[in-house]
């Protein structure tokens, strides 16, 4: 995949780190350009990165917060998963039901 993930994307990754270890397929629930800052020396500027918030779709228990996953796709951050390491599987659409 050559682009950053967007809300609704369903993806898998070949990343073998501890970021995505329990489930195979995730859906993106939110993204943001965030996390930048400055260091201690002059010119130590760290730009914002593309942060992805996702939840597993292989898990049956929606209340399980352990499966929620956040990672960066760009920027100066540890634990990044670059766009080339992500396999795009399709799109998902949320549906809400109102009950009386």
Backbone as CSV, one residue per row, in Angstrom:
resi,resn,N_x,N_y,N_z,CA_x,CA_y,CA_z,C_x,C_y,C_z
1,UNK,0.855,-1.166,0.000,0.000,0.000,0.000,0.899,1.226,0.000
2,UNK,0.596,2.173,-0.815,1.468,3.332,-0.980,0.922,4.607,-0.343
3,UNK,-0.212,4.563,0.339,-0.773,5.768,0.948,-1.045,5.517,2.424
4,UNK,-1.269,6.609,3.152,-1.651,6.481,4.552,-3.074,5.951,4.646
5,UNK,-3.362,5.252,5.719,-4.700,4.716,5.941,-5.692,5.838,6.225
6,UNK,-6.952,5.617,5.874,-8.025,6.553,6.173,-9.123,5.814,6.931
7,UNK,-10.040,6.568,7.529,-11.128,5.975,8.311,-11.937,5.031,7.429
8,UNK,-12.181,3.843,7.943,-12.948,2.834,7.219,-12.105,1.807,6.505
9,UNK,-10.810,2.034,6.373,-9.951,1.050,5.708,-9.822,-0.209,6.563
10,UNK,-9.863,-1.350,5.919,-9.612,-2.633,6.575,-8.242,-3.083,6.094
11,UNK,-7.371,-3.456,7.056,-6.000,-3.766,6.682,-5.436,-4.904,7.515
12,UNK,-4.342,-5.433,7.020,-3.507,-6.395,7.743,-2.082,-5.914,7.570
13,UNK,-1.186,-6.447,8.367,0.203,-6.022,8.264,1.137,-7.202,8.481
14,UNK,2.300,-7.103,7.876,3.331,-8.117,8.061,4.257,-7.743,9.200
15,UNK,3.981,-6.636,9.885,4.815,-6.180,10.993,4.816,-7.239,12.081
16,UNK,5.993,-7.677,12.467,6.081,-8.743,13.462,6.379,-8.214,14.860
17,UNK,6.318,-6.893,15.038,6.592,-6.300,16.340,5.441,-6.513,17.303
18,UNK,5.491,-5.814,18.407,4.467,-5.987,19.435,3.270,-5.084,19.223
19,UNK,3.299,-4.222,18.220,2.195,-3.296,18.018,0.929,-4.052,17.618
20,UNK,1.020,-4.843,16.586,-0.129,-5.610,16.100,0.221,-7.083,16.224
21,UNK,-0.099,-7.683,17.342,0.358,-9.052,17.541,-0.755,-10.058,17.712
22,UNK,-1.949,-9.595,18.089,-2.966,-10.545,18.485,-3.957,-10.881,17.376
23,UNK,-4.248,-9.950,16.494,-5.292,-10.130,15.494,-4.719,-9.941,14.098
24,UNK,-5.431,-10.435,13.104,-4.948,-10.332,11.743,-5.549,-9.150,10.991
25,UNK,-6.817,-8.866,11.201,-7.479,-7.815,10.430,-7.971,-6.699,11.340
26,UNK,-7.732,-5.453,10.899,-8.116,-4.271,11.667,-8.923,-3.333,10.792
27,UNK,-9.744,-2.500,11.430,-10.448,-1.435,10.730,-10.059,-0.110,11.384
28,UNK,-9.818,0.893,10.555,-9.403,2.209,11.036,-10.639,2.970,11.510
29,UNK,-10.598,3.442,12.762,-11.717,4.187,13.321,-11.464,5.686,13.366
30,UNK,-10.181,6.092,13.337,-9.844,7.510,13.431,-8.404,7.710,12.979
31,UNK,-8.110,8.861,12.408,-6.734,9.225,12.084,-6.511,10.680,12.484
32,UNK,-5.258,11.052,12.701,-4.933,12.429,13.076,-3.477,12.719,12.744
33,UNK,-3.183,13.977,12.431,-1.809,14.446,12.309,-1.460,15.041,13.662
34,UNK,-0.617,14.357,14.441,-0.375,14.748,15.821,0.993,14.261,16.285
35,UNK,1.370,14.655,17.490,2.536,14.103,18.143,3.831,14.868,17.980
36,UNK,3.837,15.939,17.226,5.064,16.687,17.012,5.492,17.448,18.262
37,UNK,6.669,18.021,18.222,7.153,18.791,19.354,8.559,19.288,19.110
38,UNK,9.190,19.753,20.169,10.550,20.255,20.066,11.423,19.543,21.092
39,UNK,12.718,19.496,20.782,13.685,18.889,21.687,14.347,19.939,22.558
40,UNK,15.478,19.589,23.129,16.172,20.490,24.047,17.145,21.428,23.357
41,UNK,17.616,21.087,22.184,18.594,21.917,21.506,17.976,22.787,20.433
42,UNK,18.743,23.752,19.937,18.223,24.609,18.869,18.023,23.794,17.584
43,UNK,16.903,23.961,16.977,16.590,23.239,15.747,16.076,21.829,15.953
44,UNK,15.877,21.415,17.197,15.312,20.079,17.453,13.800,20.130,17.316
45,UNK,13.346,20.051,16.101,11.908,20.115,15.830,11.476,18.765,15.273
46,UNK,10.451,18.205,15.868,9.906,16.929,15.425,8.523,17.182,14.850
47,UNK,8.328,16.898,13.571,7.040,17.185,12.951,5.952,16.206,13.395
48,UNK,4.701,16.620,13.198,3.574,15.725,13.456,3.679,14.507,12.544
49,UNK,3.067,13.427,12.997,3.009,12.210,12.198,1.562,11.786,11.991
50,UNK,1.346,10.932,11.014,0.004,10.419,10.726,-0.281,9.270,11.694
51,UNK,-1.162,9.522,12.670,-1.491,8.519,13.691,-2.777,7.799,13.305
52,UNK,-2.765,6.490,13.446,-3.902,5.645,13.091,-4.443,4.985,14.351
53,UNK,-5.742,5.063,14.549,-6.437,4.382,15.640,-7.263,3.279,14.991
54,UNK,-7.105,2.042,15.456,-7.819,0.936,14.817,-8.283,-0.076,15.851
55,UNK,-9.239,-0.882,15.432,-9.750,-1.961,16.278,-9.756,-3.253,15.456
56,UNK,-9.570,-4.386,16.118,-9.587,-5.660,15.394,-11.007,-6.024,14.980
57,UNK,-11.139,-6.614,13.814,-12.467,-7.074,13.399,-12.581,-8.586,13.480
58,UNK,-11.506,-9.265,13.853,-11.556,-10.712,14.042,-12.087,-11.078,15.416
59,UNK,-12.085,-10.119,16.344,-12.511,-10.362,17.726,-14.027,-10.201,17.836
60,UNK,-14.686,-11.112,18.509,-16.133,-11.076,18.664,-16.591,-10.121,19.762
61,UNK,-15.768,-9.906,20.773,-16.143,-9.070,21.911,-15.799,-7.614,21.624
62,UNK,-16.803,-6.782,21.298,-16.574,-5.386,20.970,-16.110,-4.564,22.166
63,UNK,-16.355,-5.029,23.368,-15.979,-4.290,24.568,-14.532,-4.546,24.970
64,UNK,-13.848,-5.385,24.248,-12.470,-5.739,24.586,-11.527,-4.621,24.171
65,UNK,-11.072,-3.820,25.128,-10.203,-2.694,24.813,-8.755,-3.121,24.618
66,UNK,-8.415,-4.347,24.939,-7.049,-4.819,24.775,-6.680,-4.856,23.300
67,UNK,-7.646,-5.151,22.451,-7.369,-5.269,21.027,-7.222,-3.955,20.300
68,UNK,-7.595,-2.841,20.918,-7.472,-1.550,20.250,-6.007,-1.237,19.993
69,UNK,-5.724,-0.628,18.854,-4.345,-0.409,18.464,-4.161,0.991,17.902
70,UNK,-3.072,1.649,18.309,-2.700,2.960,17.800,-1.255,2.882,17.328
71,UNK,-0.965,3.471,16.173,0.403,3.514,15.675,0.551,4.687,14.711
72,UNK,1.795,5.040,14.443,2.096,6.111,13.497,2.544,5.513,12.170
73,UNK,2.204,6.214,11.067,2.671,5.817,9.747,3.774,6.735,9.243
74,UNK,3.957,7.881,9.883,5.010,8.808,9.486,5.466,9.591,10.708
75,UNK,6.519,10.359,10.548,7.037,11.155,11.658,8.199,10.465,12.340
76,UNK,8.714,11.094,13.383,9.872,10.582,14.128,9.399,9.838,15.371
77,UNK,8.842,8.669,15.193,8.257,7.929,16.304,8.759,6.495,16.309
78,UNK,8.845,5.928,17.502,9.177,4.513,17.641,7.920,3.706,17.300
79,UNK,8.106,2.524,16.794,6.972,1.642,16.529,6.142,2.053,15.336
80,UNK,6.744,2.718,14.376,5.994,3.099,13.181,5.710,1.870,12.325
81,UNK,4.602,1.914,11.624,4.323,0.923,10.587,4.178,1.713,9.303
82,UNK,5.128,1.573,8.425,5.133,2.347,7.193,4.058,1.855,6.232
83,UNK,3.583,2.746,5.338,2.539,2.341,4.386,2.907,1.113,3.545
84,UNK,4.196,0.928,3.259,4.607,-0.233,2.458,4.440,-1.558,3.201
85,UNK,4.339,-1.524,4.532,4.198,-2.741,5.337,2.739,-3.103,5.587
86,UNK,1.818,-2.348,5.021,0.393,-2.559,5.263,-0.265,-3.123,4.018
87,UNK,-1.108,-4.121,4.217,-1.872,-4.711,3.119,-3.309,-4.235,3.249
88,UNK,-3.772,-3.465,2.269,-5.137,-2.952,2.273,-6.067,-4.064,1.815
89,UNK,-7.112,-4.342,2.612,-8.029,-5.447,2.305,-9.387,-4.974,1.809
90,UNK,-9.725,-3.729,2.043,-11.022,-3.214,1.619,-11.476,-2.082,2.521
91,UNK,-12.759,-1.800,2.468,-13.333,-0.726,3.277,-14.474,-1.267,4.121
92,UNK,-14.718,-0.594,5.229,-15.812,-0.949,6.127,-16.689,0.286,6.324
93,UNK,-17.926,0.053,6.663,-18.855,1.146,6.907,-19.535,0.906,8.241
94,UNK,-19.581,1.945,9.090,-20.235,1.820,10.386,-21.738,1.992,10.241
95,UNK,-22.460,1.277,11.092,-23.918,1.394,11.081,-24.384,1.471,12.515
96,UNK,-25.184,2.485,12.814,-25.729,2.648,14.143,-27.219,2.336,14.114
97,UNK,-27.685,1.732,15.196,-29.096,1.414,15.321,-29.630,2.091,16.578
98,UNK,-30.711,2.825,16.422,-31.319,3.504,17.574,-32.435,2.620,18.119
99,UNK,-32.354,2.339,19.419,-33.395,1.534,20.054,-34.117,2.400,21.078
100,UNK,-35.434,2.213,21.185,-36.194,3.041,22.124,-35.891,2.709,23.579
